[in-house]
Amino acid sequence: MDERTRRPARPRQRVIHLEPVPAGRMRIVYALLCLGLIGLGGRMAWLQVVQSRDLEARARSLQTQRTDPLGTRRPIVDRSGRLVALDEERFRLWAHPRYFNFPGDDPQRVRPPLEVARRLSGLLAVPMAELVKRIGDRPSGIRLAEGIDPETASEIRRLGISGLDLEAYPYRVYPQGDLFANVVGFLNLERVPQAGLEQSRDEDLRRHEQSRSLRRGADGTPLPDSLSPGVFFGDDLRLQLTLDARLQELAAKALTAQVKKWKARKGVAIVMDVRNGELLALASTPTYNPNRYWSFPAARFREWSVQDLYEPGSTFKPINLAIALQEGVIQANGRVNDTGQLQVGGWPIFNHDRQGNGVIDFPTVLQVSSNVGMVQAMRNLKPSVYWDWLYRLGIETRPDTDLPGAQAGQLKAKELFTTQPIEPATAAFGQGFALTPLKLTQLHALLANGGRLVSPHITRGLRAGDALASSGRSSGQQLLRPEVTRTVMAWMESVVDKGSGKGAKTPGYRIGGKTGTAQKAHNGVYIPGARICSFVATLPVNDPRFVVVVVVDEPQGDNAYGSTVAVPVAKQIIDGLLVLEQIPPQVAVNAAPE
């Protein structure tokens, strides 16, 4: 056969002989597979039945982001909506030196604190050496600064330095400075209220906030199924005051200047709406700045006009005459004989100048501020009835007011008052009992509004958004007949027209008033030479709307009287009040007084 046509030989096939697997080994493998399946099923059952709740809770904790309330507070505004207190966002700067790194650096490189301090020094207004000292050799958790404003915080973020953290927190700010410090108070660095309305209205000032728990999916998408209703609700309520920032500033400046001029210990000026008890101004000096409260002595944090007691002296005489008129022991056209001095129960009583004024009517009694004339006017009133009236007027009762820390006055025991003739005699010219300037204001409002005892207050409640509450309605318990109060108001007008209150006279307006220069007592003993000078004004007399009270404690100088110390302050306040409240003149400017 030709080689070209010869077929290639077929390769020989290798025959592999497989030995059969032993049946025992197959059973072992099968058993192992079955055991694995049983174990897997058991594990799945254990996870899904026994441990399901624990695993679900762990998953929820990883998926849920919890945000606790910051503890923000509602703003406080004056009667016109001017901000008095508010929360601002501030920041704390924390440093972690072991992570210090600048943008573009190798992630493994750690910058020294000196370079970080150099970049932060200008923004924080802190010397670089001081920042390096604060950092020290601690690797993490260092508080570098506090109270950083949002603008500075943004600048720090722009630096892009790793290892710096900014922690946001609310910070209470008082834009009016010391203007309302005596009534609003302040929060300390731990945001705990320490005085004023911040303390007494703490619950009302806390903003409605809830802890938030927001679930997220694997890609970060929020899952709303776990949110409770109202969790994102945030109120916009504000606490509105009755005080007027413009009048408050005017009163504070006039009072501070006069206290400084007479080197007095302290002073207060109060303006009240006699119809509803709203206070338009409550200024006292010395005061403090609530934004820097730590720089002032703690004694300034209390508002003495509602907490400290004093004997009102002659400013209480119109109230006594109203009581006598109400009880019918004197008549509107009656007269008394002022001899200049008299004896009561063995005690001598004198006029302030120890001079007699003869037979005078009751307007003249107020004009010359006659102590003897007042004793003569009140001597026909039974001491028990007199004491009952002082008690009914609330002399020793805490006023119904929202002013924090308001105190009750002091009144002698009824038995002593009725058995010792000197007690009702001295009470006739405002001594022997004590009250606060706020209480005196309330009682003069009683004379001005027709005999109603209104409650003095400085808040109008919470209001939403930009809404403001209007003035409250007339209220108060009726204690005196209106015709009685009108008579006394006419007598007080004569004090401004002809007597010691002439300095408060304003052309075109009918103003009533009464000055007072009282001895100052401490622990029942009068302090030699120490005086409290005061003045009370009511305007306009034909339709009373406001009472202005000025009290100055211990002015120095022989010429320190209510007419020289307190009246000038009241005059400035009255002039401003007439403009701010747009009260039109009642009489022609050149008309002669009635």
C-alpha positions in Angstrom: 0.0 0.0 0.0 1.2 3.4 -0.8 2.5 5.3 2.1 0.5 8.4 1.1 -2.7 6.4 1.4 -1.8 4.7 4.7 -4.1 5.7 7.5 -2.5 6.8 10.8 -2.8 4.4 13.6 -5.5 5.2 16.1 -4.1 6.0 19.6 -4.6 3.4 22.2 -7.2 4.4 24.8 -6.4 4.3 28.5 -8.9 2.5 30.5 -9.5 3.8 34.0 -11.1 1.5 36.4 -13.2 3.3 39.2 -13.4 1.6 42.4 -16.9 1.8 44.0 -17.2 4.3 47.0 -17.9 2.5 50.2 -21.4 2.8 51.4 -20.3 3.8 54.9 -18.4 6.9 53.6 -21.5 8.0 51.6 -23.6 7.8 54.7 -21.1 9.9 56.7 -21.1 12.6 54.0 -24.9 12.6 53.8 -25.1 12.8 57.6 -22.7 15.8 57.7 -24.7 17.6 55.0 -27.9 17.0 56.9 -26.3 18.2 60.1 -25.1 21.3 58.4 -28.6 22.0 57.1 -30.1 21.4 60.4 -27.6 23.7 62.1 -28.2 26.4 59.5 -31.9 26.1 60.0 -31.5 26.1 63.7 -29.3 29.2 63.6 -31.8 30.9 61.4 -34.6 30.0 63.7 -32.6 31.2 66.7 -31.8 34.5 65.0 -35.3 35.1 63.8 -37.3 33.8 66.7 -35.2 34.1 69.9 -32.8 37.0 69.0 -35.1 38.9 66.7 -35.9 41.7 69.1 -32.4 42.2 70.2 -31.1 42.3 66.6 -33.9 44.6 65.5 -33.0 47.0 68.4 -29.4 46.9 67.4 -30.3 47.6 63.8 -32.6 50.5 64.8 -29.8 52.0 66.9 -27.5 51.9 63.9 -30.1 53.3 61.5 -31.5 55.9 63.8 -30.1 59.4 64.4 -31.2 60.9 67.7 -31.2 64.7 68.2 -31.7 66.0 71.7 -33.3 69.5 72.3 -30.8 72.4 72.5 -32.9 74.1 75.3 -33.7 77.3 73.4 -35.8 79.9 75.0 -38.5 82.2 73.6 -37.7 85.9 73.0 -38.9 88.7 75.2 -40.2 91.9 73.6 -41.5 95.3 74.9 -45.0 96.6 74.3 -44.1 97.7 70.8 -42.2 94.5 69.8 -38.7 95.7 70.5 -36.4 92.8 71.4 -35.4 92.7 75.0 -34.0 89.2 75.2 -33.4 86.5 72.6 -31.4 83.3 71.9 -28.5 83.6 69.4 -26.5 80.7 67.9 -23.0 80.6 69.3 -20.2 78.1 68.9 -17.5 76.3 71.0 -14.2 75.5 69.3 -12.7 72.1 70.2 -9.2 71.0 69.2 -7.8 67.5 68.6 -4.1 68.0 67.9 -3.5 64.4 66.9 -5.6 65.1 63.8 -4.2 68.5 62.8 -4.0 68.7 59.1 -4.2 71.4 56.4 -6.1 71.2 53.1 -3.9 69.4 50.5 -1.6 67.8 53.1 -0.7 64.2 53.0 -3.4 62.6 55.3 -0.6 60.9 57.3 1.1 64.2 58.1 0.2 65.9 61.4 0.7 69.6 61.7 2.2 71.0 64.9 -0.1 73.1 67.2 2.0 76.2 66.5 1.0 76.4 62.8 -2.7 75.9 63.7 -2.5 78.6 66.5 -1.0 81.0 64.0 -4.0 80.7 61.7 -6.6 80.9 64.4 -5.1 83.7 66.4 -6.4 86.5 64.2 -9.9 85.0 63.9 -10.3 84.4 67.7 -8.5 87.6 68.7 -6.4 85.6 71.1 -2.6 85.8 71.1 -0.9 82.8 69.4 1.1 82.0 72.5 -2.0 81.8 74.6 -3.6 79.3 72.1 -0.5 77.2 72.1 -0.6 77.2 75.9 -4.2 76.1 75.9 -3.4 73.2 73.6 -0.5 72.1 75.6 0.5 68.4 75.1 -3.0 66.9 75.2 -3.9 64.9 72.1 -7.6 65.6 72.0 -10.7 67.2 73.5 -9.3 70.7 74.2 -11.8 73.6 74.4 -10.0 76.5 72.7 -12.8 79.2 72.6 -16.4 79.8 73.5 -19.1 82.3 72.5 -17.9 82.4 68.8 -20.4 84.2 66.6 -21.7 82.5 63.4 -19.6 84.8 61.1 -16.3 83.8 62.9 -17.4 80.2 62.9 -17.8 80.3 59.1 -14.3 81.8 58.8 -12.9 78.9 60.9 -14.6 76.4 58.7 -13.2 77.9 55.6 -9.7 77.2 56.9 -10.4 73.5 56.4 -8.1 72.4 59.2 -8.7 68.9 60.3 -8.9 68.3 64.0 -11.0 71.4 64.7 -14.7 70.9 65.7 -17.4 73.6 66.2 -20.2 72.8 68.6 -23.3 75.0 68.2 -25.3 76.0 71.3 -27.9 78.8 72.1 -26.7 81.9 73.9 -29.0 84.4 75.6 -28.5 88.0 74.5 -30.0 91.1 75.9 -29.9 93.8 73.2 -31.1 96.6 75.5 -28.2 96.1 77.9 -28.9 97.3 81.4 -32.2 99.0 80.4 -34.5 96.1 81.5 -32.0 94.2 83.7 -33.9 94.9 86.9 -37.1 93.2 85.7 -35.9 90.7 83.0 -32.9 89.2 84.9 -30.4 86.9 83.2 -29.2 83.3 82.6 -25.9 82.1 83.9 -23.3 80.3 81.7 -25.1 77.0 82.4 -28.3 78.7 81.1 -29.9 78.5 84.5 -32.2 81.5 85.2 -30.9 83.6 88.1 -33.2 86.6 88.5 -36.2 88.5 87.2 -38.7 87.2 84.6 -36.1 84.8 83.3 -36.5 83.0 86.6 -40.1 83.6 87.6 -41.5 82.9 84.0 -39.0 80.1 83.3 -41.6 77.6 82.2 -43.2 80.1 79.8 -39.9 81.0 78.3 -38.8 77.5 77.5 -39.5 76.8 73.8 -41.5 73.8 72.8 -38.9 71.1 71.8 -38.8 67.3 71.5 -36.1 64.8 71.1 -36.0 63.6 67.5 -35.3 60.0 66.4 -34.9 59.8 62.6 -34.4 56.5 60.8 -32.3 56.3 57.7 -31.9 53.7 55.0 -28.7 52.2 53.9 -28.2 55.0 51.4 -29.0 57.7 54.0 -32.6 58.3 52.8 -34.8 59.4 55.8 -37.5 57.0 56.7 -40.5 58.8 58.1 -42.3 55.7 59.5 -40.8 56.2 63.0 -41.6 59.9 63.4 -44.2 60.8 66.0 -46.7 63.6 65.3 -45.5 67.1 66.0 -41.8 66.1 66.4 -40.7 68.9 64.0 -43.1 71.4 65.5 -41.4 74.6 66.7 -43.4 77.5 68.2 -42.6 81.1 67.5 -44.1 82.5 70.7 -42.7 85.6 72.4 -43.3 87.0 75.8 -44.6 90.5 75.5 -44.0 93.1 78.2 -46.1 96.1 79.0 -42.9 98.2 79.4 -42.0 100.8 76.7 -38.3 100.8 75.8 -38.4 104.5 74.9 -40.0 105.6 78.1 -37.8 103.2 80.1 -34.7 104.7 78.6 -35.9 108.3 79.3 -36.7 107.4 82.9 -33.5 105.6 83.5 -31.3 108.5 82.2 -33.2 111.1 84.2 -33.1 109.0 87.3 -29.4 108.1 87.0 -28.4 111.7 86.5 -30.3 112.9 89.6 -29.0 110.0 91.8 -25.5 110.9 90.8 -26.0 114.6 91.3 -27.3 114.2 94.8 -24.9 111.3 95.6 -27.9 109.1 96.6 -27.7 105.4 97.3 -30.4 104.4 94.8 -33.5 105.5 93.0 -36.6 104.1 91.2 -39.0 105.6 88.7 -42.4 103.9 87.9 -45.0 104.7 85.4 -48.4 102.8 85.6 -51.5 102.9 83.5 -54.1 103.5 86.2 -56.9 101.8 84.2 -55.5 98.3 84.1 -52.3 98.3 86.2 -49.8 97.9 83.2 -46.4 99.4 84.0 -44.9 101.4 81.1 -41.6 102.0 82.9 -39.9 100.5 85.9 -36.4 102.0 86.0 -34.0 101.7 88.9 -30.4 102.6 89.6 -27.8 101.4 90.2 -28.3 98.4 87.9 -26.2 96.0 85.9 -25.6 94.6 82.4 -27.1 91.1 82.1 -24.7 90.4 79.2 -21.8 90.7 81.6 -23.5 90.0 84.9 -20.4 88.5 86.4 -18.8 92.0 86.5 -21.4 93.3 89.0 -22.1 92.7 92.7 -25.0 90.3 93.4 -26.9 92.9 95.4 -27.8 94.6 92.1 -29.7 91.6 90.8 -32.7 92.3 93.0 -35.3 94.9 92.1 -35.6 97.0 95.3 -38.7 98.9 94.2 -40.8 95.7 94.7 -38.7 94.1 97.5 -37.5 96.9 99.9 -39.8 98.6 102.4 -39.8 102.2 103.4 -42.1 104.7 105.2 -44.0 106.7 102.4 -44.3 109.9 104.5 -46.3 112.7 102.9 -47.0 110.9 99.7 -49.5 108.8 101.7 -51.5 111.9 102.9 -53.8 111.9 99.9 -54.7 108.3 100.5 -55.5 109.1 104.2 -57.7 112.0 103.2 -59.6 109.7 100.8 -60.2 107.3 103.7 -61.5 110.1 105.9 -63.8 111.4 103.1 -65.1 107.9 102.4 -66.0 107.4 106.1 -67.5 110.9 106.4 -65.3 112.2 109.2 -64.2 115.2 107.0 -66.1 117.1 104.4 -64.8 118.3 101.0 -65.2 122.0 102.2 -63.9 121.3 105.7 -61.0 123.0 107.5 -58.6 122.2 110.3 -56.5 124.3 112.7 -52.8 123.9 112.1 -51.0 125.1 115.2 -47.6 123.9 114.1 -47.3 121.3 116.9 -49.4 119.2 119.2 -49.1 116.4 121.8 -50.5 112.9 121.2 -50.2 110.4 124.0 -47.3 112.3 125.5 -45.5 112.4 122.1 -44.8 115.7 120.3 -45.7 116.1 116.7 -44.4 118.9 114.5 -44.7 120.2 111.0 -41.5 119.8 109.0 -40.7 123.5 109.5 -42.2 123.6 113.0 -44.4 126.5 111.8 -48.2 126.7 112.1 -50.5 127.6 109.2 -53.6 128.5 111.1 -57.1 127.5 109.9 -56.6 125.9 106.5 -58.6 123.8 104.0 -57.6 120.3 102.9 -56.0 121.4 99.5 -53.8 123.7 101.6 -53.0 120.8 104.0 -51.5 119.0 101.0 -49.9 122.1 99.5 -47.9 122.9 102.7 -47.7 119.2 103.6 -49.0 119.8 107.1 -48.4 116.9 109.6 -50.5 118.6 112.3 -53.3 119.3 109.8 -53.3 115.6 108.8 -53.5 114.5 112.5 -56.4 116.9 113.0 -58.2 115.5 109.9 -57.8 111.8 110.9 -58.5 112.1 114.7 -62.2 111.7 114.3 -61.7 108.3 112.5 -61.9 105.4 115.0 -58.5 103.7 115.2 -60.0 100.3 114.6 -61.8 101.6 111.4 -58.6 103.3 110.3 -56.6 100.0 110.8 -59.2 98.1 108.9 -58.8 100.4 105.9 -55.1 100.1 105.9 -55.5 96.3 106.0 -58.2 96.4 103.2 -55.8 98.5 101.0 -53.3 95.6 101.3 -50.5 97.3 103.2 -49.3 94.1 104.7 -50.4 91.8 101.8 -48.2 90.9 98.9 -49.4 92.7 95.7 -51.1 90.6 93.1 -48.4 91.1 90.5 -46.2 89.2 88.1 -43.2 91.2 89.2 -40.7 88.7 90.6 -39.9 89.0 94.3 -42.7 91.4 95.2 -42.9 91.8 99.0 -45.8 92.6 101.4 -45.6 95.7 103.5 -45.6 96.0 107.3 -48.4 97.2 109.5 -48.5 97.5 113.3 -50.7 94.9 115.0 -54.3 96.0 115.3 -54.2 95.8 119.1 -51.2 98.1 119.3 -52.7 100.5 116.7 -55.9 100.8 118.6 -54.5 101.2 122.1 -51.6 103.5 121.4 -52.9 107.0 120.2 -49.5 107.8 118.7 -49.8 105.0 116.1 -52.8 106.3 114.2 -51.4 109.9 114.6 -48.1 109.1 112.9 -49.9 106.9 110.3 -51.8 110.1 109.4 -48.7 111.6 107.8 -47.3 108.3 106.5 -45.0 107.0 109.2 -45.2 104.0 111.5 -45.9 101.5 108.7 -43.9 100.5 105.6 -44.5 99.5 102.0 -42.7 99.3 98.6 -42.6 101.9 95.9 -44.7 99.5 93.8 -47.4 99.4 96.5 -47.5 103.2 96.7 -48.0 103.3 92.9 -50.9 100.9 93.2 -52.6 103.0 95.9 -52.2 106.2 93.9 -53.7 104.5 90.9 -56.6 103.7 93.2 -57.2 107.5 93.6 -56.8 108.2 89.9 -59.1 105.5 88.4 -62.1 106.2 90.6 -61.4 103.9 93.5 -60.4 100.5 91.9 -57.5 98.5 93.2 -55.8 97.3 90.1 -53.0 94.7 89.9 -49.7 96.1 88.8 -48.0 93.9 86.1 -45.3 94.0 83.4 -46.3 91.2 81.0 -49.1 90.8 78.5 -48.5 87.1 77.9 -47.2 85.0 75.0 -47.9 86.0 71.5 -47.1 84.2 68.2 -45.0 85.7 65.4 -45.2 89.4 65.0 -48.6 89.7 66.7 -48.8 92.0 69.7 -51.4 92.3 72.4 -53.3 95.5 73.0 -53.7 97.1 76.4 -55.7 95.2 78.9 -59.2 96.2 80.0 -60.0 98.2 83.1 -60.3 96.0 86.2 -59.8 95.9 89.9 -61.9 95.8 93.1 -63.9 98.9 93.9 -62.9 100.3 97.3 -63.6 104.0 97.2 -66.5 106.0 95.8 -65.6 107.8 92.5 -66.7 111.2 93.9 -64.3 110.8 96.8 -61.4 110.1 94.5 -62.3 113.1 92.2 -62.3 115.4 95.2 -58.8 114.2 96.3 -57.5 114.5 92.8 -58.6 118.1 92.7 -56.7 118.7 95.9 -53.6 117.1 94.5 -53.8 119.3 91.4 -53.6 122.3 93.7 -50.2 120.9 95.0 -48.8 121.2 91.4 -50.4 124.5 90.7 -49.6 126.2 94.0 -47.6 124.0 96.3 -44.4 121.9 96.5 -45.1 120.1 93.2 -44.8 123.3 91.0 -41.7 121.9 89.3 -43.9 119.2 87.6 -46.3 121.8 86.1 -46.7 121.6 82.3 -48.5 124.3 80.3 -51.7 123.0 78.9 -52.0 120.0 81.1 -53.8 119.3 84.3 -51.4 117.4 86.6 -51.9 116.3 90.2 -49.2 115.4 92.6 -47.7 115.1 96.1 -44.1 115.4 97.3 -42.7 113.5 100.2 -39.5 113.8 102.4 -39.6 111.0 104.9 -37.1 110.0 107.6 -35.4 106.7 107.0 -35.7 104.0 109.6 -33.6 100.9 110.2 -34.8 98.2 112.6 -37.4 100.6 114.0 -34.9 103.4 114.7 -34.7 106.6 112.5 -31.3 107.2 111.1 -30.1 110.8 111.8 -30.0 112.8 108.6 -31.1 110.0 106.3 -34.0 110.8 104.1 -36.1 109.3 101.3 -37.3 111.9 98.8 -40.3 111.0 96.6 -42.9 112.5 94.3 -46.2 111.0 92.9 -47.9 112.6 89.9 -51.2 111.8 88.2 -52.1 112.9 84.7 -54.3 114.2 83.2 -56.5 115.1 86.2 -59.6 115.5 84.1 -59.3 112.0 82.7 -56.5 110.2 84.7 -54.5 107.7 82.8 -51.1 107.5 84.3 -49.3 107.6 87.7 -45.7 108.5 87.8 -43.7 107.7 91.0 -40.1 108.7 91.7 -38.3 107.6 94.9 -34.7 108.5 95.7 -33.0 106.9 98.7 -30.6 108.9 100.9 -29.8 111.9 98.8 -27.0 114.0 100.3 -27.3 117.7 101.1 -29.3 120.1 103.3 -31.6 121.0 100.4 -32.6 117.4 99.6 -36.4 117.3 99.5 -39.0 115.7 97.4 -39.5 118.9 95.5 -35.8 119.3 94.7 -34.7 115.7 94.2 -37.7 113.7 92.9 -39.8 116.3 91.1 -37.2 117.1 88.4 -37.1 113.4 87.4 -40.8 113.1 87.3 -41.0 116.3 85.1 -38.8 114.8 82.5 -40.7 111.5 82.5 -44.1 113.4 82.3 -42.9 115.4 79.3 -41.8 112.3 77.5 -45.0 110.4 78.4 -47.2 113.2 77.0 -45.4 112.9 73.7 -45.2 109.1 73.5 -48.8 108.6 74.4 -50.0 111.5 72.3 -52.0 113.1 75.1 -53.6 116.3 73.9 -53.6 119.5 76.1 -56.7 120.0 78.3 -56.5 123.7 78.8 -55.2 126.7 76.8 -51.5 127.3 77.5 -52.0 130.9 78.7 -55.2 130.2 80.7 -55.1 130.9 84.4 -55.4 127.9 86.7 -58.7 127.2 88.3 
